Amino acid sequence: MFDYGARQQRLSARLEQEGVDALFLAPSADLEYLTGVERQVPSFGEASYAHGWVTGALFRPGREPVFLFPRMFHAFDLREEPDGEVIVVNETDDGTAIFERVAGSVDGTGRVAVGDRVWAEATLHLGQIVGFERLRTGARIVNELRRTKSEDELAAMGRAIETVETTMAAVAPLVVPGVTMLELAEAVEHELLAAGSRCPSFPTHIFTGIDDGAFDSHTATGRTAIPNNTSVMFDFGGVVDGYCSDFGRTVYCGEPPQGFLDDYAVMLAAYEAGLAAARAGTPARDVNAACRAPIEEAGLGEHFRHRMGHGIGMDVHERPFLSAEDETPLEPGMTFTDEPSIIVPGRWSLRIENVIVAEEGGGRSLNSYPAALTVN
């Protein structure tokens, strides 16, 4: 589906350009992007294998990657054999010696980069073999390759977005007096899987606010039935073909007061302002400022408590961020969330979230689900 060879060629050129003799990556979005080796679905408890710390691949400029897989990972977690040299480490093997042999093949005296999902044990062994003074973090190198999305990648993200929009259409009618946040979260995750998502892209969050009196699927109040005249916010995402979506909408249970409708209109104006500002060449912080402006002009700035959005792709949160401190100039094909919110403690809360792609003339939404407030 994706041209991993072309991606590895781009990586090889970047490593040579930056004087990096090797890059070691553990299972991660970076490794999946370059080779197709899928990450496992995250779980709360860590699943470990004998010699699990060696799991990953070594990339060197102009050479095919070398993969190290514990036998259990190779037998049960690897869906398809990647292109390159594959070394399987059995339980009774000397994992340290095998890792040393592979790492010892690194030539030169340049830098050796390490991905941000590599086990500390692997990093320590790597430093002992090549010299700790050569080690560098390697996440930025691959992140900069991943930032701009191809048409194939945008299509995969579109499929991930379809799962959340199908889910929202099915779950929105369930927001009625007496429902709990946990019941809504359970319905969301059921519908996500039915719609074709591999798993949620992050823990599903259904909530009414962030103050002590709020209902929240992540707290004990998630089991409490909501009353009439409650604003419920949805925040969830799906995964298809390794790419994430991140989606948000607000459903009002009851008859919304005029003040709520006024604030909702302000929030939509903020969303549109951020979308229009997401032009190629514009610094990320300026896009964030454009999104914030309508909310601040309405005197609600203190209630927009986060950034406009974050990069998204194979990870649900990627750099760069659409935030006050990020000066990265946008490039065509960069994808972000556009997610303004207004959360007024003790009063009401509302939010929207779509995925957008930066283009020459401004941002383009990849979503088609209506932005209008749903009222039950």
Number of C-alpha atoms within 10 A of each C-alpha: 8 14 12 16 13 11 16 22 16 15 22 21 13 17 24 15 10 11 15 23 20 25 27 27 27 24 17 19 23 25 20 17 22 24 21 22 21 18 16 11 9 12 7 5 6 7 8 10 13 16 21 21 21 24 24 25 23 22 24 22 21 13 12 16 23 19 22 26 22 22 18 18 19 19 11 8 14 16 12 10 12 15 14 13 14 15 18 19 24 15 14 8 13 11 20 15 10 16 21 16 12 16 19 12 12 18 11 12 12 17 21 27 25 22 23 16 16 18 17 11 13 21 19 13 17 23 16 12 15 21 14 15 11 15 20 14 14 20 16 13 18 22 16 13 17 22 22 19 18 14 10 12 20 19 15 22 27 18 21 27 28 23 23 31 21 17 23 21 12 14 17 20 13 17 24 21 15 12 16 24 29 24 17 23 24 15 16 27 21 16 20 27 17 13 18 17 27 19 18 23 24 18 14 19 19 25 26 25 22 14 12 10 11 19 25 25 23 16 12 11 18 21 16 16 16 22 14 15 16 21 25 27 22 25 21 24 28 32 29 22 18 22 26 28 33 27 22 26 23 26 23 23 21 16 12 15 9 9 10 17 13 11 19 21 16 22 26 22 18 26 26 18 21 29 27 18 21 34 23 20 14 18 20 26 21 21 26 28 20 20 30 25 18 22 25 16 10 12 10 18 14 12 15 18 12 15 21 29 26 20 22 26 27 25 18 19 19 16 20 22 22 28 19 16 12 15 16 16 16 25 20 20 20 24 31 30 27 33 25 30 29 23 20 17 15 12 10 18 25 27 24 24 23 24 28 24 27 25 19 14 12 17 26 16 16 18 18 10 16 9 15 13 18 15 16 17
